[in-house]
Amino acid sequence: MSRKLNRASAIAVAAMTLTIVFSAGGSGAAAQANPAGAVIQEPTPQHAILVTTPQAPAAITDGTVPNAGDEAASDAVAPRATSLAALVSAQPKLSELPRELNCLAGAIYFEAKSESLAGQLAVGRVIVARSKSGRFPDSYCGVVFQRSQFSFIHGNTMPAVSKASRQWKNAVAIAQIAHAGTWKSQAEGALFFHAAYVAPGWRLTRLARVDNHVFYR
């Protein structure tokens, strides 16, 4: 009788173990069914939307920019953000900015610091799109410092920035968002832009005007 009870107990334990293992595997597959880093478009509905968990940006080196743009993803559970402003506020405060991200933030700052957050993001996404296009240098610094492309670059140097200012902090946050691709700009896919008060006569496809810039691809 004792041997039969022991054998029955062993069978019960084994069955329970298999149940736990299969249950865990199912929940993991379900968790991975929601892709991280989904791109969202502004304006937003009243309901909350999913965005990538705010983290330090995907790895940035001094050369090319790996995993930049829409492919950047996080395995963490995404928080909810109802606006671009909320996403800006949620960005991590980086104690030290990598050189590539500094170039991206600098371009946003000097080209669009007086624009809305949407206008700043549109400029930032142009830098990201250029770095991935194969038509421009494949790094943010390469794009920004390319000859005769940005008027704020003089003698291959960027002007000094007041890094304690709110405008710089916003530019850094927008740079993180543009790099990770966690919010879609109103001129997504643009490779060129100019101030709205000039008319260069470009034979390009106009995408949108965002604040005081007109964007093309």
Phi and psi in degrees as GROMACS dihedral restraints (atoms count N, CA, C in turn):
[ dihedral_restraints ]
;  ai    aj    ak    al  type     phi  dphi    fc
    3     4     5     6     1   -59.4    20    10
    4     5     6     7     1   -42.3    20    10
    6     7     8     9     1   -64.5    20    10
    7     8     9    10     1   -38.4    20    10
    9    10    11    12     1   -65.2    20    10
   10    11    12    13     1   -40.4    20    10
   12    13    14    15     1   -65.4    20    10
   13    14    15    16     1   -42.7    20    10
   15    16    17    18     1   -61.8    20    10
   16    17    18    19     1   -41.4    20    10
   18    19    20    21     1   -66.1    20    10
   19    20    21    22     1   -39.7    20    10
   21    22    23    24     1   -65.2    20    10
   22    23    24    25     1   -40.3    20    10
   24    25    26    27     1   -63.5    20    10
   25    26    27    28     1   -42.7    20    10
   27    28    29    30     1   -62.1    20    10
   28    29    30    31     1   -40.4    20    10
   30    31    32    33     1   -64.7    20    10
   31    32    33    34     1   -40.4    20    10
   33    34    35    36     1   -64.5    20    10
   34    35    36    37     1   -43.6    20    10
   36    37    38    39     1   -62.5    20    10
   37    38    39    40     1   -43.6    20    10
   39    40    41    42     1   -61.5    20    10
   40    41    42    43     1   -41.9    20    10
   42    43    44    45     1   -64.0    20    10
   43    44    45    46     1   -41.3    20    10
   45    46    47    48     1   -64.3    20    10
   46    47    48    49     1   -40.8    20    10
   48    49    50    51     1   -61.5    20    10
   49    50    51    52     1   -44.4    20    10
   51    52    53    54     1   -62.6    20    10
   52    53    54    55     1   -38.6    20    10
   54    55    56    57     1   -61.6    20    10
   55    56    57    58     1   -43.8    20    10
   57    58    59    60     1   -64.2    20    10
   58    59    60    61     1   -44.3    20    10
   60    61    62    63     1   -60.5    20    10
   61    62    63    64     1   -48.3    20    10
   63    64    65    66     1   -67.5    20    10
   64    65    66    67     1   -34.0    20    10
   66    67    68    69     1   -65.8    20    10
   67    68    69    70     1   -43.1    20    10
   69    70    71    72     1   -63.4    20    10
   70    71    72    73     1   -41.6    20    10
   72    73    74    75     1   -62.3    20    10
   73    74    75    76     1   -38.7    20    10
   75    76    77    78     1   -65.9    20    10
   76    77    78    79     1   -42.4    20    10
   78    79    80    81     1   -67.8    20    10
   79    80    81    82     1   -34.9    20    10
   81    82    83    84     1   -64.3    20    10
   82    83    84    85     1   -43.0    20    10
   84    85    86    87     1   -64.0    20    10
   85    86    87    88     1   -38.3    20    10
   87    88    89    90     1   -67.3    20    10
   88    89    90    91     1   -38.4    20    10
   90    91    92    93     1   -65.2    20    10
   91    92    93    94     1   -34.4    20    10
   93    94    95    96     1   -80.9    20    10
   94    95    96    97     1    -7.1    20    10
   96    97    98    99     1   -70.1    20    10
   97    98    99   100     1   -25.3    20    10
   99   100   101   102     1   -88.7    20    10
  100   101   102   103     1   110.3    20    10
  102   103   104   105     1   -68.0    20    10
  103   104   105   106     1   134.7    20    10
  105   106   107   108     1   -82.4    20    10
  106   107   108   109     1   159.9    20    10
  108   109   110   111     1    73.1    20    10
  109   110   111   112     1    24.2    20    10
  111   112   113   114     1   -63.0    20    10
  112   113   114   115     1   140.8    20    10
  114   115   116   117     1   -86.9    20    10
  115   116   117   118     1   137.8    20    10
  117   118   119   120     1  -122.4    20    10
  118   119   120   121     1   148.5    20    10
  120   121   122   123     1  -110.8    20    10
  121   122   123   124     1   139.6    20    10
  123   124   125   126     1   -93.2    20    10
  124   125   126   127     1   146.2    20    10
  126   127   128   129     1   -74.9    20    10
  127   128   129   130     1   157.8    20    10
  129   130   131   132     1  -100.4    20    10
  130   131   132   133     1   153.9    20    10
  132   133   134   135     1   -71.1    20    10
  133   134   135   136     1   174.2    20    10
  135   136   137   138     1   -69.5    20    10
  136   137   138   139     1   -24.3    20    10
  138   139   140   141     1   -76.4    20    10
  139   140   141   142     1   150.7    20    10
  141   142   143   144     1   -66.1    20    10
  142   143   144   145     1   151.5    20    10
  144   145   146   147     1  -127.6    20    10
  145   146   147   148     1   158.2    20    10
  147   148   149   150     1   -88.9    20    10
  148   149   150   151     1   136.1    20    10
  150   151   152   153     1  -135.4    20    10
  151   152   153   154     1   165.5    20    10
  153   154   155   156     1   -64.7    20    10
  154   155   156   157     1   142.5    20    10
  156   157   158   159     1   -56.2    20    10
  157   158   159   160     1   127.6    20    10
  159   160   161   162     1   -60.6    20    10
  160   161   162   163     1   123.5    20    10
  162   163   164   165     1  -144.9    20    10
  163   164   165   166     1   176.2    20    10
  165   166   167   168     1   -60.6    20    10
  166   167   168   169     1   144.2    20    10
  168   169   170   171     1   -60.0    20    10
  169   170   171   172     1   161.6    20    10
  171   172   173   174     1   -55.4    20    10
  172   173   174   175     1   153.8    20    10
  174   175   176   177     1   -50.4    20    10
  175   176   177   178     1   130.7    20    10
  177   178   179   180     1  -121.9    20    10
  178   179   180   181     1   130.7    20    10
  180   181   182   183     1  -112.5    20    10
  181   182   183   184     1   178.8    20    10
  183   184   185   186     1   -81.0    20    10
  184   185   186   187     1    -7.2    20    10
  186   187   188   189     1  -105.6    20    10
  187   188   189   190     1  -117.4    20    10
  189   190   191   192     1   -72.5    20    10
  190   191   192   193     1   167.8    20    10
  192   193   194   195     1  -110.9    20    10
  193   194   195   196     1    97.6    20    10
  195   196   197   198     1   -75.9    20    10
  196   197   198   199     1   145.8    20    10
  198   199   200   201     1    58.3    20    10
  199   200   201   202     1    25.5    20    10
  201   202   203   204     1   -81.7    20    10
  202   203   204   205     1   153.7    20    10
  204   205   206   207     1    87.1    20    10
  205   206   207   208     1  -151.3    20    10
  207   208   209   210     1   -65.9    20    10
  208   209   210   211     1   -18.8    20    10
  210   211   212   213     1   -78.0    20    10
  211   212   213   214     1   -15.1    20    10
  213   214   215   216     1   -63.1    20    10
  214   215   216   217     1   132.0    20    10
  216   217   218   219     1  -145.6    20    10
  217   218   219   220     1   160.0    20    10
  219   220   221   222     1  -126.6    20    10
  220   221   222   223     1   144.9    20    10
  222   223   224   225     1   -84.8    20    10
  223   224   225   226     1    -7.0    20    10
  225   226   227   228     1   -77.1    20    10
  226   227   228   229     1   162.7    20    10
  228   229   230   231     1   -70.2    20    10
  229   230   231   232     1   130.6    20    10
  231   232   233   234     1   -77.6    20    10
  232   233   234   235     1   136.9    20    10
  234   235   236   237     1   -80.1    20    10
  235   236   237   238     1   179.5    20    10
  237   238   239   240     1  -108.1    20    10
  238   239   240   241     1   137.5    20    10
  240   241   242   243     1  -136.8    20    10
  241   242   243   244     1   135.7    20    10
  243   244   245   246     1  -102.0    20    10
  244   245   246   247     1    -5.1    20    10
  246   247   248   249     1  -157.9    20    10
  247   248   249   250     1   163.4    20    10
  249   250   251   252     1   -64.0    20    10
  250   251   252   253     1   -37.0    20    10
  252   253   254   255     1   -61.0    20    10
  253   254   255   256     1   -40.1    20    10
  255   256   257   258     1   -65.3    20    10
  256   257   258   259     1   -38.3    20    10
  258   259   260   261     1   -68.1    20    10
  259   260   261   262     1   -37.4    20    10
  261   262   263   264     1   -60.5    20    10
  262   263   264   265     1   -45.6    20    10
  264   265   266   267     1   -63.8    20    10
  265   266   267   268     1   -27.8    20    10
  267   268   269   270     1   -83.9    20    10
  268   269   270   271     1    -8.3    20    10
  270   271   272   273     1   -68.1    20    10
  271   272   273   274     1   142.9    20    10
  273   274   275   276     1   -66.0    20    10
  274   275   276   277     1   145.0    20    10
  276   277   278   279     1   -87.3    20    10
  277   278   279   280     1   108.0    20    10
  279   280   281   282     1   -83.3    20    10
  280   281   282   283     1   128.6    20    10
  282   283   284   285     1   -70.5    20    10
  283   284   285   286     1   -31.3    20    10
  285   286   287   288     1  -139.8    20    10
  286   287   288   289     1   129.4    20    10
  288   289   290   291     1   -93.6    20    10
  289   290   291   292     1   125.8    20    10
  291   292   293   294     1   -59.3    20    10
  292   293   294   295     1   152.6    20    10
  294   295   296   297     1   -57.1    20    10
  295   296   297   298     1   -44.2    20    10
  297   298   299   300     1   -63.6    20    10
  298   299   300   301     1   -42.3    20    10
  300   301   302   303     1   -68.9    20    10
  301   302   303   304     1   -32.2    20    10
  303   304   305   306     1   -64.6    20    10
  304   305   306   307     1   -40.0    20    10
  306   307   308   309     1   -63.6    20    10
  307   308   309   310     1   -42.8    20    10
  309   310   311   312     1   -64.3    20    10
  310   311   312   313     1   -46.9    20    10
  312   313   314   315     1   -63.8    20    10
  313   314   315   316     1   -37.7    20    10
  315   316   317   318     1   -62.4    20    10
  316   317   318   319     1   -42.3    20    10
  318   319   320   321     1   -64.1    20    10
  319   320   321   322     1   -41.8    20    10
  321   322   323   324     1   -62.0    20    10
  322   323   324   325     1   -44.1    20    10
  324   325   326   327     1   -63.2    20    10
  325   326   327   328     1   -51.9    20    10
  327   328   329   330     1   -76.4    20    10
  328   329   330   331     1   -28.2    20    10
  330   331   332   333     1   -87.9    20    10
  331   332   333   334     1   -27.0    20    10
  333   334   335   336     1  -146.1    20    10
  334   335   336   337     1    21.4    20    10
  336   337   338   339     1   -63.1    20    10
  337   338   339   340     1   -24.6    20    10
  339   340   341   342     1   -91.2    20    10
  340   341   342   343     1    -0.5    20    10
  342   343   344   345     1   -87.0    20    10
  343   344   345   346     1   172.0    20    10
  345   346   347   348     1   -68.4    20    10
  346   347   348   349     1   169.1    20    10
  348   349   350   351     1   -59.6    20    10
  349   350   351   352     1   -37.2    20    10
  351   352   353   354     1   -64.5    20    10
  352   353   354   355     1   -39.1    20    10
  354   355   356   357     1   -67.2    20    10
  355   356   357   358     1   -38.5    20    10
  357   358   359   360     1   -66.0    20    10
  358   359   360   361     1   -41.0    20    10
  360   361   362   363     1   -64.1    20    10
  361   362   363   364     1   -39.8    20    10
  363   364   365   366     1   -59.7    20    10
  364   365   366   367     1   -41.2    20    10
  366   367   368   369     1   -65.8    20    10
  367   368   369   370     1   -45.4    20    10
  369   370   371   372     1   -60.8    20    10
  370   371   372   373     1   -38.9    20    10
  372   373   374   375     1   -71.0    20    10
  373   374   375   376     1   -25.1    20    10
  375   376   377   378     1   -64.4    20    10
  376   377   378   379     1   -43.4    20    10
  378   379   380   381     1   -60.7    20    10
  379   380   381   382     1   -45.9    20    10
  381   382   383   384     1   -62.0    20    10
  382   383   384   385     1   -45.6    20    10
  384   385   386   387     1   -62.7    20    10
  385   386   387   388     1   -39.9    20    10
  387   388   389   390     1   -62.9    20    10
  388   389   390   391     1   -41.6    20    10
  390   391   392   393     1   -65.0    20    10
  391   392   393   394     1   -20.3    20    10
  393   394   395   396     1  -104.2    20    10
  394   395   396   397     1    -5.4    20    10
  396   397   398   399     1   -79.0    20    10
  397   398   399   400     1   -23.8    20    10
  399   400   401   402     1    82.3    20    10
  400   401   402   403     1    -3.9    20    10
  402   403   404   405     1  -103.0    20    10
  403   404   405   406     1   -10.4    20    10
  405   406   407   408     1  -133.4    20    10
  406   407   408   409     1   171.5    20    10
  408   409   410   411     1   -53.8    20    10
  409   410   411   412     1   150.1    20    10
  411   412   413   414     1   -95.1    20    10
  412   413   414   415     1    26.9    20    10
  414   415   416   417     1  -139.6    20    10
  415   416   417   418     1   158.0    20    10
  417   418   419   420     1   -63.7    20    10
  418   419   420   421     1   -44.6    20    10
  420   421   422   423     1   -63.7    20    10
  421   422   423   424     1   -38.8    20    10
  423   424   425   426     1   -61.3    20    10
  424   425   426   427     1   -41.4    20    10
  426   427   428   429     1   -65.5    20    10
  427   428   429   430     1   -48.3    20    10
  429   430   431   432     1   -66.2    20    10
  430   431   432   433     1   -39.3    20    10
  432   433   434   435     1   -92.8    20    10
  433   434   435   436     1     6.2    20    10
  435   436   437   438     1   -60.7    20    10
  436   437   438   439     1   138.2    20    10
  438   439   440   441     1   -56.6    20    10
  439   440   441   442     1   132.6    20    10
  441   442   443   444     1    62.0    20    10
  442   443   444   445     1    31.1    20    10
  444   445   446   447     1  -106.9    20    10
  445   446   447   448     1   -39.7    20    10
  447   448   449   450     1  -125.9    20    10
  448   449   450   451     1   125.8    20    10
  450   451   452   453     1   -70.3    20    10
  451   452   453   454     1   -18.2    20    10
  453   454   455   456     1   -79.5    20    10
  454   455   456   457     1   -10.4    20    10
  456   457   458   459     1   -85.6    20    10
  457   458   459   460     1   122.4    20    10
  459   460   461   462     1  -128.9    20    10
  460   461   462   463     1   126.2    20    10
  462   463   464   465     1    59.3    20    10
  463   464   465   466     1    34.9    20    10
  465   466   467   468     1    61.8    20    10
  466   467   468   469     1    27.7    20    10
  468   469   470   471     1  -131.9    20    10
  469   470   471   472     1   155.5    20    10
  471   472   473   474     1  -101.7    20    10
  472   473   474   475     1   138.0    20    10
  474   475   476   477     1   -59.7    20    10
  475   476   477   478     1   161.4    20    10
  477   478   479   480     1   -66.6    20    10
  478   479   480   481     1   150.2    20    10
  480   481   482   483     1  -120.8    20    10
  481   482   483   484     1   140.8    20    10
  483   484   485   486     1   -81.9    20    10
  484   485   486   487     1    93.1    20    10
  486   487   488   489     1   -77.1    20    10
  487   488   489   490     1    -4.4    20    10
  489   490   491   492     1   -91.2    20    10
  490   491   492   493     1    -5.5    20    10
  492   493   494   495     1   -77.6    20    10
  493   494   495   496     1   153.4    20    10
  495   496   497   498     1   -63.3    20    10
  496   497   498   499     1   -35.5    20    10
  498   499   500   501     1   -63.0    20    10
  499   500   501   502     1   -40.1    20    10
  501   502   503   504     1   -68.0    20    10
  502   503   504   505     1   -41.9    20    10
  504   505   506   507     1   -61.3    20    10
  505   506   507   508     1   -40.3    20    10
  507   508   509   510     1   -64.3    20    10
  508   509   510   511     1   -41.0    20    10
  510   511   512   513     1   -62.6    20    10
  511   512   513   514     1   -39.3    20    10
  513   514   515   516     1   -65.1    20    10
  514   515   516   517     1   -43.9    20    10
  516   517   518   519     1   -64.1    20    10
  517   518   519   520     1   -43.5    20    10
  519   520   521   522     1   -64.0    20    10
  520   521   522   523     1   -36.6    20    10
  522   523   524   525     1   -61.7    20    10
  523   524   525   526     1   -40.8    20    10
  525   526   527   528     1   -63.4    20    10
  526   527   528   529     1   -42.1    20    10
  528   529   530   531     1   -67.5    20    10
  529   530   531   532     1   -43.8    20    10
  531   532   533   534     1   -63.1    20    10
  532   533   534   535     1   -41.1    20    10
  534   535   536   537     1   -64.3    20    10
  535   536   537   538     1   -44.5    20    10
  537   538   539   540     1   -79.7    20    10
  538   539   540   541     1   -17.6    20    10
  540   541   542   543     1    70.9    20    10
  541   542   543   544     1    31.2    20    10
  543   544   545   546     1   -88.8    20    10
  544   545   546   547     1    -1.5    20    10
  546   547   548   549     1  -148.4    20    10
  547   548   549   550     1   132.9    20    10
  549   550   551   552     1   -86.0    20    10
  550   551   552   553     1   133.6    20    10
  552   553   554   555     1   -78.5    20    10
  553   554   555   556     1   164.6    20    10
  555   556   557   558     1   -74.8    20    10
  556   557   558   559     1    -8.8    20    10
  558   559   560   561     1  -126.2    20    10
  559   560   561   562     1    41.9    20    10
  561   562   563   564     1   -57.1    20    10
  562   563   564   565     1   133.7    20    10
  564   565   566   567     1    94.4    20    10
  565   566   567   568     1    -4.1    20    10
  567   568   569   570     1   -70.4    20    10
  568   569   570   571     1   144.0    20    10
  570   571   572   573     1  -116.5    20    10
  571   572   573   574     1    -9.7    20    10
  573   574   575   576     1  -140.8    20    10
  574   575   576   577     1   152.4    20    10
  576   577   578   579     1  -155.6    20    10
  577   578   579   580     1   159.5    20    10
  579   580   581   582     1  -146.6    20    10
  580   581   582   583     1   163.1    20    10
  582   583   584   585     1   -65.4    20    10
  583   584   585   586     1   144.8    20    10
  585   586   587   588     1   -67.5    20    10
  586   587   588   589     1   -18.7    20    10
  588   589   590   591     1   -85.2    20    10
  589   590   591   592     1     0.1    20    10
  591   592   593   594     1  -116.2    20    10
  592   593   594   595     1   160.5    20    10
  594   595   596   597     1  -134.7    20    10
  595   596   597   598     1    85.0    20    10
  597   598   599   600     1   -72.5    20    10
  598   599   600   601     1   -10.5    20    10
  600   601   602   603     1    70.5    20    10
  601   602   603   604     1    32.7    20    10
  603   604   605   606     1   -66.1    20    10
  604   605   606   607     1   139.3    20    10
  606   607   608   609     1   -93.9    20    10
  607   608   609   610     1    66.7    20    10
  609   610   611   612     1  -128.3    20    10
  610   611   612   613     1   166.8    20    10
  612   613   614   615     1   -82.5    20    10
  613   614   615   616     1   116.0    20    10
  615   616   617   618     1   -75.4    20    10
  616   617   618   619     1   131.6    20    10
  618   619   620   621     1  -102.2    20    10
  619   620   621   622     1   -47.7    20    10
  621   622   623   624     1  -170.3    20    10
  622   623   624   625     1   158.8    20    10
  624   625   626   627     1  -107.9    20    10
  625   626   627   628     1   127.3    20    10
  627   628   629   630     1  -123.6    20    10
  628   629   630   631     1   113.1    20    10
  630   631   632   633     1    56.7    20    10
  631   632   633   634     1  -120.6    20    10
  633   634   635   636     1  -103.3    20    10
  634   635   636   637     1    21.6    20    10
  636   637   638   639     1  -126.2    20    10
  637   638   639   640     1   147.5    20    10
  639   640   641   642     1  -113.6    20    10
  640   641   642   643     1   133.1    20    10
  642   643   644   645     1  -114.6    20    10
  643   644   645   646     1   144.1    20    10
  645   646   647   648     1  -136.8    20    10
  646   647   648   649     1   163.2    20    10
